[in-house]
Amino acid sequence: MAVVGFIGGGQMAEAIIRGGLTAGIFRREDLRVSEPSEARRAYLTETYALKTFFDNCKLLEECEIIILAVKPQIISKVLEEI
């Protein structure tokens, strides 16, 4: 299975992750999340046993599929960065 990375670890990403895990579409070991909030990274790691990153570019190095799960007002900044 391809490694899937989420840029943004907020409510939208969590809903997709939770639904994908429940439906058997994703395997925990194949998911990565990049999230700027340390508290949110800790929550995702503890709740879903996911590998998380602070740096979006480091996430890209490990993933074959990227899902942008950020708010519209910051999408331009994220796209410039990656």
C-alpha positions, 0 to 999 in steps of 0.5 A: 500500500502507498504511504499517504501523507496529510498536510494539516492535522486538524478536524478535516484530516482527522475525519478522513483518517478515522473514516479510512481506518474504520473502513479498512482503507488505510493502515496506520503504518502507512499514514503520516501527518504534518501539523504545526501544533505540537499538542495536535501532533501528540494527540494524533500520535497517541490516538491513532498511533501515527507518525507525525511531523512538524516539517511539511517537506520532511513529510513529502520525503516519506509519502507517495500520496499527499492530501492537503487538509489545510484551510483555504486561507493558508493553502497558498503558503503551503503550496509555496513551501512544498 
